[in-house]
Every structure is written in C-alpha cells, then in structure tokens.
C-alpha cells in the first residue's frame, strides 16, 4: 500500500467539510443550531473548513445530519 502525503489527507478532509456544509444546509441546520447536537459552533465550523477530526466526531456529525457514514463516503468519492 502506498503511503499518503499530508496534502492528500488534507484534500480528503476539505472534501468532507464541503459535504458536511452541503448536508447541514440541506437539513436546514444553522451554524448556531449545531450546539443542540452537542457541538461547539466554532469548533464545528472548523470541520466544515477541512480541519482533521476523529472517527467518533465523524459518526456524531453523520447522526446530526441524518445520513449514513457510507453515504457521505460515497458522495465525496463520486
């Protein structure tokens, strides 16, 4: 297996953040309403901006956005 570079991982997190933003807006969740789901709004916005985060956070975001993790993965790879 080939080693990934930091820039490749950052590009992936950037795509993931864009998908979070798209889905959040589609759900009608404001930036401030993410607090109702247990996120600090400022911290959540860093995820939408492509800041790396844990798998646990990924699952919490998926739950908030009412989407399966596998669906997000498919959408960012298409």
Phi and psi in degrees as a GROMACS rama.xvg file:
@    title "Ramachandran Plot"
@    xaxis  label "Phi"
@    yaxis  label "Psi"
@TYPE xy
-74.8435  144.788  UNK-2
-76.5462  141.71  UNK-3
-91.6227  147.198  UNK-4
-91.5579  162.053  UNK-5
-58.0715  -40.2311  UNK-6
-65.8321  -32.693  UNK-7
-67.1312  -42.0408  UNK-8
-65.2541  -40.9424  UNK-9
-63.7872  -39.8828  UNK-10
-61.443  -38.805  UNK-11
-65.8247  -44.8242  UNK-12
-65.5107  -33.61  UNK-13
-62.1798  -46.1704  UNK-14
-62.2663  -41.6582  UNK-15
-61.8727  -43.7096  UNK-16
-61.936  -40.3234  UNK-17
-62.7157  -39.1547  UNK-18
-68.3039  -40.5832  UNK-19
-56.6165  -47.4046  UNK-20
-61.5679  -45.3446  UNK-21
-60.0567  -46.5542  UNK-22
-69.6341  -37.5815  UNK-23
-61.8955  -45.7779  UNK-24
-65.7856  -39.2289  UNK-25
-61.2614  -37.1842  UNK-26
-77.5846  -10.9291  UNK-27
76.0671  26.9087  UNK-28
-94.733  122.834  UNK-29
-78.2549  167.487  UNK-30
-61.3573  -34.1899  UNK-31
-78.7163  -28.5651  UNK-32
-69.8634  -15.2414  UNK-33
-61.8884  -21.405  UNK-34
-63.0761  -30.055  UNK-35
-65.5831  -16.2783  UNK-36
-105.366  11.4729  UNK-37
92.3182  11.6226  UNK-38
-105.727  142.932  UNK-39
-74.2981  123.643  UNK-40
-54.1617  -39.8974  UNK-41
-65.8174  -40.4649  UNK-42
-67.9429  -41.7462  UNK-43
-59.5628  -40.0402  UNK-44
-61.0722  -31.0795  UNK-45
-64.8765  -32.2093  UNK-46
-67.1224  -40.2553  UNK-47
-67.3223  -23.5371  UNK-48
-87.3364  1.58952  UNK-49
98.3108  12.5771  UNK-50
-71.0651  131.798  UNK-51
-60.4833  146.394  UNK-52
-149.508  172.477  UNK-53
-80.8174  166.15  UNK-54
-64.1872  -36.7291  UNK-55
-60.5176  -42.9806  UNK-56
-64.1928  -40.6323  UNK-57
-56.1948  -46.0353  UNK-58
-65.6353  -38.7876  UNK-59
-64.1346  -40.2115  UNK-60
-65.5239  -42.4048  UNK-61
-59.1656  -42.1583  UNK-62
-63.0482  -45.4108  UNK-63
-59.6308  -41.3627  UNK-64
-83.7025  -2.07353  UNK-65
55.9763  49.5785  UNK-66
-139.989  146.281  UNK-67
-73.433  142.674  UNK-68
-54.8684  -39.0237  UNK-69
-63.3851  -32.3871  UNK-70
-67.6782  -43.1167  UNK-71
-60.9564  -42.4118  UNK-72
-63.0601  -41.8774  UNK-73
-63.6484  -43.8492  UNK-74
-64.204  -37.046  UNK-75
-80.4989  -12.826  UNK-76
-98.9175  -8.03998  UNK-77
